[in-house]
C-alpha cells in the first residue's frame, strides 16, 4: 500500500476566484491547504476546526510546490490532538496588495463554505508468527499486528493465552515453546488480546516432530511477486569450502516465503528463462552471512540488511525509506516507497547531531536534501530521519567517495627492507585492524595477533607498518568496524572481515591473504627473472590458442605424469606423447603439440583465484571454467601441486609461463573484471561502492551473473589497472583478454592499453565487445570503440556468417553458402572488417568457436541435425576423415579464419575436431566432457596436419597479414564464381607483385558441388601458371601441384584451394 493512498485530495478548479485544494492525511493528522489567486500576497484559512479565527498558524504563504513546480499559497496544518470524526466547513481569506480581505467559499462568494469529511482510522488485529509449525528445538515468534485504514499496520503489545493447553506448551516473551511430550500434529490455538483490551485475535499452529536443520530464511517482496511464467525467486547458498547449491523457497509464511539453509552464506536471486535460454542471476541480493547460528533470518527485497526477528523485519518492511544515498557533496537523495505523508519533515543527522539549515525538495517519492555541511568525512555516520513516521536510515556514501582518491601504488602488502607496510582503502570504516594468523584454518574468532591501523581522512586509506619478522609468511585478514543504525533507530557498531583485494597470494580456497614478497627469489623459479620473451614483430602475426589449464592435460592420454595432470606444471611438461596401444603410433601432446601446431600465443582461461572449485578435493566433477573471480591478484590453487602452500601456486604459474616463453609461445591471461562470484568481500570493505547499483541501491546485472564491477569509479578503476599491471610486471604475461568487455568503461580500457603497450608495444589486449544484460554504464567498451585505440575485439558478425549463430543455425560452410548476406560478410571479414568494425585489421579477433557455445564440430553437426542427441556426435566419420563432407566443412571454416586479415583465434582441440557432445555451456561439466582426448589427434591426424599446414601458410606468407588498411583496399579483390553473389563460391586474390612478394589466390567452395570448375573466374597469374599449396587433402608450404592458367583442377565440395605465384619456397 502506498503512502499516497492514505491521503485524500479535494480540488476546486472552477472557482471564479482562483484554484483551491486540500490534502487530508488522517494517519499524520495533517491537512495541506492550497490556494492560487492572482493579486494576493497571502491568505488565511478559517473554519470549524479553529473556531473561524484568523491566525498565523493558519496563514498560507507563496511557495514552490515541488510536486508540480508551480507557485502557490500553501500551509500544512498539524492537529496534534487529532480532529474528531465528522464534517468540517471552512473558507479562505485572501489578502491583496492593499491589505483588503476577500472571503472565498465554494461558490466564489461569502454565502457558502468549503467542506471536508474527516474519517477516523480503525484497526483490525492479526497474529503473525515466524512459522506455521513449531518443534521442540524451534520456538515460534508471535506478534500482534494491527492493520489499519488503507492497509497501514502497526505492532501492538499483547497478552497471550492458549485455548487448548497441553502439558509442555508455553508462551514466553512472545515466543511459543513446546517440549518433546507434545504429540505430532497437535494443533495449538493461540488467543491474543491487545494490552488495552481493544483488539483480539486467534491463530493455529501445528506441532511437528521433524528436526529442521539450518537457518529458516524468510524472503519478503512488497508486491508478493515471487514467481511467474518465466521467472522465480530462489536461493543460492554456499560455504567457505563448498561450491554452493540452488534451493527454492518452499514454505509460505506470514512474512513472504521461506526455506531452510545449512550453508554459511546466502544470495537470493531471480532466475529467468525463455526459449533455449536461462539466466540464473537476472537480479540478486547482496551476500548474507549466516554463520551466527540464527534460527531465522529475514530478508526484504531492496533492503541490503538482514533481520534476526519477525518484529524487526515487520518494522523494516513498513519503513517507507527504501534507499538514501550521497553521490556528491551537495545533496542527499532519499527514495521512498511512495510519496510522503503530509506533515513529514526530513532531517539529517551527522554522527548523532542534527544538521541545521538543510532544505528538502519533495518530488513524488524522491526527496532531495540540500545545504549540507562543507566537510563530511567518508566515515561519518549520516542518518536521515523523518519525524516519527519512518525509522532513521543510514545514508550510503556512494559516488561521494570518489573524492577520497589514493594515487600511490602501494595498496596491499609492500616490503620495506626490514618492515612490511599494509594498506587498504576503506574510507567509510571507523576502525580497521590487521589480523595475523599462523595457519590458514585458524578462525578469526580465535586468539590472533592484532594491529591497529591508522586512518588518513584525505584518502580513506588505513595503514600500518610492522617488523618483517612479525608478519612474513603469515596469513592475514582485515577486521573493519562501521557505524550503522538498527531497526529501533539506535546507533550500533557492525564488524566485517575481508581478504585484502590486493593480496598476491591466498590460503587454500582463498579465504585469507598471505604475506609474501612477490619479488623475492623464493617465489620465482630458477631463470624466471631474466628469461627471454618470444619476439613478436607485429600484432597481426599473432595466432591465438585458447586453452583451459585442467582440460589441457587432465586426461590420461596427455602423457603427463599422474601428479601433474591438469596443473600448471602439467601444461609445461615437455616430451609428452600419446602412444596408440594397438598400432604403437605416437603423437606429441601438451606444450610440444602447441609448438608443432605453430601457434604464437596461448590464451589461458582464468588462472586467477576463482571461487567455484574446492581446491582441497580434486575430482573430475570439481572443475570450472573459472569465470567467477574471488581474488583477482592471486593464482588459482586447484592448478598447482599443493594448494595449501601459497608460494607454490605462484612459483608453478611462473614456471609454466616461462616454459611457454622458452618454447616461443607468448601468454595471454583471461581476466574477468566485469563481476565477481560473490560481492561480500568487497562490500565488507566499502559497502555500496565497488559494484554498480541502480537508484535504489540494488545491484545491476549487466554481466548476467548478478552483479557488475563499477570500473568507472576512480578507486575501482585504479584497482583494475593495478591488477593488470601486477600480472604484466610480476608474471611477464604478454596479453590480456577481457570477459564481457562492454562492462569495462572505455577510459579504463584505454589506460590499461596505454600502460601495457608502454612496456611492450605488441602487448595484446582484446575482449568481448558485449555484455550479458542491461547496465547503467553508458561509455562501455563496445563494438567499434576499439577503432584506432590499439586493442582488439571478437568479431562475432564474421563468426556467424561463417558457421551460423549460436542457436545453432547454418552459415557459409555448413549449408547456407548461397546466402548473399553471408557472402558479403565473409568478404568483409577476410579483409579485416575494415569497412565496418575496424580501422586496422588487427582490431578484429577472427574466430569460429571458443569455450562459450558449441565447439565448431558440434555446431556443424547440430545445425544440420537438430535432433542429434548427447553421445551421438562424431560417430560416422570415415577412416579417411577428409572424405567426410562434415569434416571438410570444419576445415573450410578453419581455412577462412587462417586466410583472413586480422588475428586468428581457435579453441583448444579445434585442430582435431574436438566435441563436447553438444554441451554448449560446459562451464562446470566434468572432465569427460571438457578435457582434450589426445587420442583424437592420432585418430584425426589428417585434420591436425591440415590445420598445421594452414598455420604454416599464414606464418610464411605476408599476404594474410597486410597490417595496413590501404594495402588491403588496393591489393585484395574478390570474385564470385558464376558472377553471382549467391553462387556459394568465393575467390580471393591478394596481389603483392608490385612489392616483389608475389600473389596468392584462395578459392572457397561452400557448396555441396564436387569438381567445381572455377577456371573462368580465377585471374591469370603473371607467370602463366599457379602453384597449388592447399587443396581438399593437404595444406602447407609445399607445392602440391603446378598448373597453367585456366587449368586449375575442380574443387571438391566444402573445400578450399590456395594458389600462389612468384613465391619463394626456399
PyMOL commands that set and color helices and strands:
alter all, ss='L'
color gray80, all
select helices_A, chain A and resi 3-6+48-50+56-58+149-151+310-318+399-403+468-471+508-510+521-523+539-541+549-553+556-558+562-564+568-572+590-597+646-662+680-685+714-731+741-743+746-759+796-803+820-830+841-843+856-864+881-883+885-898+910-912+927-930+935-939+941-956+958-960+965-971+977-979+993-995
alter helices_A, ss='H'
color red, helices_A
select strands_A, chain A and resi 7-12+19-25+30-36+40-47+59-65+70-78+86-96+101-104+114-118+124-129+133-134+140-147+153-156+158-162+169-172+175-178+187-194+200-207+215-220+231-238+245-248+251-252+257-261+265-274+277-284+288-289+296-300+306-307+321-328+331-336+346-350+353-354+359-363+366-370+382-386+390-394+396-397+412-416+419-425+431-437+449-452+454-456+461-467+475-485+491-498+513-514+543-547+577-579+586-588+601-604+608-610+629-635+666-671+735-738+764-767+792-794+844-846+903-907+972-976+985-991+999-1005+1025-1030+1041-1044+1055-1061
alter strands_A, ss='S'
color yellow, strands_A
deselect
rebuild
show_as cartoon
